[in-house]
């Protein structure tokens, strides 16, 4: 097949499609004109709706209901009024250590661990309880200086030379202070002075009462100045860190009351108070942390436990509407306002915070108005249908006026147009 023949075939197909479209348009125009000639009402289909469309002829999508329809479709009403909104926020949290009750035992002088009195993680300790015995050459030298200063003070105390001030007491005090700075207790120093001998090891004692949560040494291990040996946590008070959604971040304040439930203690909720709200948002989870402090004298709350937390944010007065009255229609929120005499009208509103059964109204409603709280989807469909019927009626009336002004047989001639001139040549094989 030559290129010229292919072009002719393509042109013939396009002409045939155009002819079909013209024929369909003519048939549609003839149907509309025939309907106008017979006087059919434009909104006849509206009577087939689930409700009586007789009241749909008002503007703004207003729907008119009879008392029977209100009962049949279960239409209920609520009131727009000022109420105290107390927003309840439900979230989860984790039990953690109270950071103000954590203590680290750090070595301040180099040496070797001779003996461990606390030899496993999780062991409870008391304040002043021995933790480990350490041998340190520096501590041995400091003890020798202490004994030497004590002997010198004793010798010079009974043999004072006139006009020469006594310096031995200052040397003894300096030797004592040096050992104190290395965490040697006064009791140990006094024992060394009474015995007059140097002790090979010095004992480290716990600075607080609590539970050993970290142990980083072994018996015989060499340690350096500044090295952490133990971490001890006082669990008489614990923290609970709650994770709040970004949307709830603005509804929580320090001092708000919280009810806390634990899976380990069902039916025994605890009461707590928000102690601190962290100033930054978690970038990955998009959550805000809030901290609660809970007494734990019996030790039943363990760090790492999960908790379910319900916050009761402080209430404030606001203009509210029942949540059940709000109809979500994409980007808009619609409320049907009762106009009286069975008439309801859709009204766009702007909603703020939601607390329980009520939502804050920022714009669109006034106090005292009655709104529909059920069957809104049915009313919305009827309201939209009424608007469509009115629009179609307006378009039909305008089309009828234009048709009457045109030639009376224009549509007939279009329908009866001779299509023979549009016959296309047969495809050649």
C-alpha positions in Angstrom: 0.0 0.0 0.0 1.4 3.4 -1.0 1.8 6.4 1.3 -0.9 8.2 -0.5 -3.4 5.4 0.1 -2.6 5.3 3.8 -3.2 9.0 4.1 -6.6 8.7 2.4 -7.6 5.9 4.7 -6.6 7.9 7.8 -8.6 10.9 6.6 -11.6 8.8 5.8 -11.6 7.4 9.4 -11.5 10.9 10.9 -14.4 12.1 8.7 -16.5 9.1 9.7 -15.9 9.8 13.5 -16.8 13.4 13.0 -20.1 12.4 11.2 -21.0 10.1 14.1 -20.4 12.9 16.6 -22.6 15.3 14.6 -25.4 12.7 14.4 -25.3 12.2 18.2 -25.4 15.9 18.9 -28.4 16.3 16.6 -30.3 13.5 18.3 -29.6 15.0 21.8 -30.7 18.5 20.7 -33.9 16.9 19.2 -34.6 15.1 22.5 -34.2 18.3 24.5 -36.5 20.3 22.1 -39.1 17.5 22.1 -39.1 17.6 25.9 -39.6 21.3 25.9 -42.4 21.0 23.4 -44.3 18.5 25.6 -43.9 20.8 28.7 -42.1 18.2 30.9 -40.9 19.7 34.2 -37.1 20.1 34.5 -36.9 18.7 38.0 -39.2 15.7 37.5 -36.5 13.3 38.6 -36.2 15.0 41.9 -39.5 13.3 43.1 -37.7 10.0 42.9 -35.4 11.0 45.8 -35.6 9.4 49.2 -37.3 12.5 50.5 -40.1 14.8 49.2 -38.3 17.4 47.1 -41.2 19.9 47.4 -39.2 21.9 50.0 -36.0 21.9 47.9 -36.8 25.0 46.0 -35.2 27.4 48.5 -31.7 28.8 48.0 -28.4 27.8 49.6 -29.2 24.0 49.5 -31.9 24.3 52.3 -33.8 21.1 53.0 -37.4 21.2 54.3 -38.5 18.3 56.4 -41.9 17.3 57.6 -42.5 15.9 61.1 -43.0 12.5 59.6 -39.7 12.6 57.8 -37.9 13.7 61.0 -39.2 10.6 62.8 -38.7 8.3 59.9 -35.0 9.3 59.3 -34.1 9.7 62.9 -33.1 13.3 62.7 -31.9 14.6 66.1 -30.7 18.1 67.1 -28.1 19.6 69.4 -27.3 23.1 70.7 -24.4 25.4 70.0 -23.3 26.9 73.4 -20.3 27.7 75.5 -18.9 24.8 77.5 -15.8 23.9 79.4 -13.5 21.8 77.2 -11.4 19.3 79.2 -9.3 17.5 76.7 -8.2 14.0 77.6 -4.9 12.8 75.9 -4.2 9.1 75.9 -0.6 8.0 75.2 2.1 5.6 76.3 5.2 6.0 78.4 8.3 4.2 79.8 9.6 4.0 83.4 13.1 5.4 83.6 15.6 6.3 86.3 15.3 9.5 88.2 18.4 11.3 86.8 18.7 13.4 90.0 19.2 10.1 92.0 21.9 8.5 89.9 25.5 8.3 91.2 28.8 7.1 89.7 31.7 5.8 91.6 34.8 7.0 89.9 38.5 6.1 90.7 40.6 9.2 91.5 44.0 7.5 91.7 45.6 4.7 89.7 45.8 1.2 91.1 44.6 -2.4 91.1 41.3 -4.0 92.2 42.3 -6.4 95.1 38.8 -7.4 96.1 35.2 -6.7 95.0 32.6 -6.5 97.8 29.8 -5.8 95.2 30.4 -8.2 92.4 27.3 -8.2 90.2 24.9 -5.8 88.5 21.5 -5.3 90.2 22.7 -5.8 93.7 21.2 -3.4 96.2 23.6 -1.3 98.3 23.3 1.1 101.2 25.1 4.4 101.7 28.5 3.8 103.2 28.6 0.1 102.2 32.0 -1.2 101.0 32.3 -1.6 97.2 35.9 -2.6 96.5 39.4 -2.7 97.9 42.1 -1.0 95.8 45.8 -1.2 96.0 47.6 2.0 94.9 51.2 2.9 95.2 50.2 6.6 95.4 47.9 5.8 98.4 50.7 3.9 100.1 53.0 6.9 99.7 50.3 9.2 101.0 49.9 7.0 104.1 53.6 7.1 104.8 53.6 10.9 104.6 50.7 11.0 107.0 52.5 8.8 109.6 55.7 10.9 109.2 53.8 14.1 109.7 52.1 12.6 112.8 55.5 11.6 114.3 57.0 15.0 113.6 54.1 16.7 115.3 54.5 14.5 118.3 58.2 15.1 118.6 58.0 18.8 118.3 55.0 19.3 120.5 57.1 18.6 123.7 60.3 20.2 122.5 59.4 23.6 121.3 62.2 26.1 120.7 61.5 29.7 121.9 60.9 32.0 118.9 60.4 29.2 116.4 56.7 28.6 115.3 55.4 25.1 115.2 54.8 23.8 111.6 54.2 20.1 112.3 50.4 20.6 112.8 50.2 22.2 109.3 52.0 19.2 107.8 49.7 16.7 109.5 46.6 18.6 108.3 47.9 18.7 104.7 48.5 15.0 104.7 45.0 14.3 106.0 43.5 16.6 103.4 45.3 14.8 100.6 43.9 11.5 101.5 40.4 12.9 101.9 40.6 14.3 98.3 41.3 10.7 97.1 38.1 9.5 98.9 39.8 8.0 101.9 37.4 8.4 104.8 38.2 10.0 108.1 37.6 6.7 109.9 40.3 5.0 107.7 42.7 7.9 108.3 42.2 7.6 112.1 42.8 3.9 112.0 46.1 4.4 110.1 47.2 6.9 112.8 46.2 4.7 115.7 47.9 1.6 114.2 51.0 3.5 113.0 51.2 1.2 110.0 50.5 1.6 106.3 47.5 -0.3 104.9 48.1 -2.1 101.6 44.6 -1.4 100.3 42.0 1.3 100.7 38.3 0.5 100.6 35.8 2.4 98.4 32.4 3.0 99.9 29.0 3.6 98.2 28.1 7.3 98.2 24.3 6.6 98.0 21.7 3.9 98.7 20.2 2.2 95.7 20.8 -0.5 93.1 23.9 -1.1 91.1 22.8 -0.7 87.4 26.4 -0.8 85.9 29.6 -2.5 87.1 32.6 -2.0 84.9 35.4 -3.6 86.9 36.7 -7.1 87.7 38.9 -8.4 90.5 42.6 -7.9 89.7 41.8 -5.3 87.0 44.0 -2.2 86.7 42.2 1.1 86.9 43.2 4.6 86.0 42.3 8.0 87.4 38.8 9.1 86.2 37.7 5.6 85.3 34.0 4.8 86.1 33.7 1.7 88.4 30.0 1.6 89.3 26.7 3.4 88.5 24.2 3.3 91.4 20.5 4.3 91.0 18.2 5.2 93.8 14.8 3.7 92.8 12.7 5.2 95.7 11.5 7.6 93.0 11.2 6.9 89.3 10.4 8.9 86.2 7.9 8.1 83.5 8.6 9.6 80.2 5.4 10.0 78.0 5.5 10.3 74.2 3.0 12.9 73.0 1.9 13.3 69.4 2.8 16.6 67.8 -1.0 17.4 67.5 -1.3 17.1 71.3 1.8 19.1 72.2 -0.1 22.3 72.7 -2.7 20.8 75.0 -0.4 19.7 77.8 1.0 21.9 80.6 3.2 21.4 83.6 1.1 20.5 86.6 -1.6 18.6 84.6 -2.9 15.5 86.3 -2.4 12.0 84.8 -3.8 8.5 85.4 -1.2 5.8 84.8 -1.9 2.1 84.2 0.6 -0.7 84.1 0.1 -4.1 82.5 1.9 -5.7 85.5 -0.7 -4.2 88.0 -4.1 -4.3 86.2 -6.9 -2.4 88.0 -4.5 -0.4 90.2 -3.8 2.9 88.4 -1.5 5.4 89.9 -1.9 9.2 89.9 0.8 11.5 88.8 1.5 15.1 87.9 3.3 16.4 84.8 6.6 17.6 86.2 8.3 18.8 83.1 7.6 19.1 79.4 10.7 18.9 77.2 11.4 21.9 75.0 12.3 20.0 71.8 10.5 17.6 69.5 11.8 14.2 68.6 12.7 14.6 64.9 12.3 10.9 63.8 9.1 10.0 65.7 7.6 13.6 65.7 6.7 13.3 69.3 7.1 15.4 72.4 8.3 14.1 75.7 6.7 14.9 79.1 8.0 13.7 82.4 6.2 12.5 85.5 7.8 11.7 88.9 6.2 8.8 90.8 7.1 7.6 94.3 8.4 4.0 94.3 9.2 3.2 97.9 8.1 -0.5 97.6 10.2 -0.9 94.4 7.5 -2.4 92.3 8.0 -0.1 89.4 11.0 -1.3 87.3 12.8 0.9 84.8 11.9 -0.2 81.3 8.2 -1.0 82.1 5.6 0.3 79.7 2.7 2.5 81.0 -0.6 3.7 79.5 -1.1 7.3 80.5 -4.2 9.4 80.3 -3.7 13.1 80.7 -6.5 15.5 81.8 -5.5 18.8 80.4 -6.8 22.0 82.1 -10.2 23.0 80.8 -11.2 26.3 79.3 -14.5 27.8 78.1 -15.2 27.9 74.4 -18.1 28.0 71.9 -18.7 24.3 71.1 -20.9 22.1 68.9 -21.5 18.3 69.3 -18.9 16.3 67.3 -21.8 14.2 65.8 -23.1 17.4 64.1 -19.9 17.9 62.0 -20.0 16.5 58.5 -16.6 16.0 56.8 -16.8 16.8 53.1 -13.2 16.7 51.9 -11.5 20.0 52.9 -14.7 21.5 54.3 -16.6 20.8 57.5 -20.4 21.3 57.2 -23.0 21.7 60.0 -26.8 21.7 59.2 -28.4 24.6 61.1 -32.1 24.4 62.1 -34.0 27.4 60.7 -37.3 26.4 62.2 -40.5 25.1 60.6 -38.7 21.9 59.5 -36.1 23.7 57.4 -32.3 23.0 57.8 -29.5 24.8 56.0 -25.9 23.6 55.5 -23.3 25.9 57.0 -19.6 25.7 56.6 -17.7 26.0 59.9 -14.1 26.1 61.2 -13.3 23.7 64.1 -10.6 24.0 66.7 -9.9 21.5 69.5 -12.0 18.4 70.1 -12.6 17.2 73.6 -14.8 14.2 74.1 -18.3 14.7 72.6 -17.8 18.4 71.8 -15.6 20.4 69.4 -14.6 24.0 69.6 -16.2 26.3 67.0 -13.9 29.0 65.7 -16.1 30.4 62.9 -19.5 29.8 61.3 -22.0 29.4 64.2 -23.5 31.5 66.9 -24.5 30.6 70.5 -28.0 29.2 70.9 -28.3 27.8 67.3 -29.7 24.3 66.9 -27.9 21.9 64.7 -28.6 18.4 63.3 -26.7 15.7 65.1 -27.8 12.7 63.0 -28.7 11.8 59.4 -26.4 14.5 58.1 -25.2 12.4 55.1 -28.8 11.9 54.0 -29.5 15.7 54.3 -26.3 16.5 52.5 -27.2 14.3 49.5 -30.7 15.8 49.4 -29.3 19.3 49.6 -26.8 18.7 46.8 -29.6 17.1 44.7 -31.8 20.1 45.2 -29.0 22.4 44.0 -28.4 20.2 41.0 -32.2 20.3 40.1 -32.3 24.0 40.4 -29.3 24.4 38.2 -30.7 22.0 35.6 -34.0 23.9 35.7 -32.3 27.2 35.0 -30.2 25.8 32.2 -33.3 24.1 30.6 -35.4 27.4 30.7 -32.5 29.3 29.1 -32.2 26.6 26.4 -35.9 26.6 25.8 -35.9 30.4 25.2 -33.1 30.0 22.7 -34.8 27.2 20.9 -38.1 29.1 20.6 -36.2 32.0 19.0 -34.6 29.7 16.4 -36.2 28.2 13.2 -39.0 25.7 14.2 -37.6 22.9 11.9 -33.9 23.4 12.7 -33.6 20.3 14.8 -35.7 18.2 12.4 -33.5 19.2 9.5 -30.4 18.3 11.6 -31.8 14.9 12.6 -32.8 14.1 9.0 -29.6 15.2 7.5 -28.5 13.2 4.5 -25.5 11.1 5.6 -24.9 9.7 2.1 -22.5 12.4 1.2 -20.2 11.2 4.1 -19.8 7.6 2.8 -16.1 6.7 2.7 -14.4 4.5 0.2 -14.0 0.9 1.2 -10.6 -0.2 2.4 -8.6 -1.8 -0.2 -7.0 -5.0 0.5 
